Structures are given as C-alpha cells and as structure tokens.
Amino acid sequence: MAIERRAHATWDGDLRSGSGRFDLESSGTVHGQEMTFASRFEDEAGGKTSPEELIAAAEATCFSMALANGLAQQGHAPTRIETDAVCSLDQTDAGFRITSMRLSTRGEVDGIDEDAFRAAAEEAKAGCPVSNALAGSRSR
C-alpha cells in the first residue's frame, strides 16, 4: 500500500505580479505559506519560499534519514547527521530547470572513519526516495 502525503497550492493572478500560497495538508504543519515570482526567480524575499527551497528541504531530510538508517544497519547508529542542500534553478535552452542539487553532510558516528562514512553516504544516495525521484534532473 502506497504512503500518500498531501499538499494544496493556490496561485492568484499572472506569474510576475501574482502570488501563491500552500498548505501541507497531511501534517497540518504549514498553512498559507506564501510564494511570489520574486521569491522564486529573483531573491530570498522576506518569509516567502519557492518550490526549489521545498525540494532542497525534502532532499536534505530524506538523505539524512536514509544515511542514519544505513549506518544503524551497519552497527554504527549515528548520534547526529546534518545535511545542507542547495537546489539550483537555471535558465536553459529548454526553459527553467533544476540543474543541480548539492549536498553537504556531516555526521557524529562512533566506530567508523571518513571513508566508511563516505561509502555509507553513497549507499544512502542510492536508497533515498527523494534522491531517486530527482536523479534525472541534477548532478552531485
């Protein structure tokens, strides 16, 4: 049985002068979060977000969870995993596209060295559902 998560988005007006908002319906944790053309294409506009920021958050969270799970299965449950994600939106010949997702991950893990951590990170990348969903749209 598939696990489903739900969100709702509304956009009013045209792209440049309009605005939108979304709700995370499954969790109920976000209501009426605003988005604008400027928050997506121009700058980080005061409390408004973009789809790419949300994708970066999803990737960082999913990857951290996958890495923590893989390390624990190897007998090295982490104390902490931190992942920063940078999602790049660029103009291409085919229009605006997500062209890269860069991750920087740090961990507090007893009993392994940096090479073992890197190997576990590569395995997490292969097993992370969000990484897999994005695999065709970016490089690492």
Secondary structure, 3 states (H helix, E strand, C coil): CCCCCCEEEEEECCCCCCEEEEEECCCCCCCCEEEEHHHHHCCCCCCCECHHHHHHHHHHHHHHHHHHHHHHHCCCCCCEEEEEEEEEEEEECCEEEEEEEEEEEEEECCCCCHHHHHHHHHHHHHHCHHHHHHHHHCEC
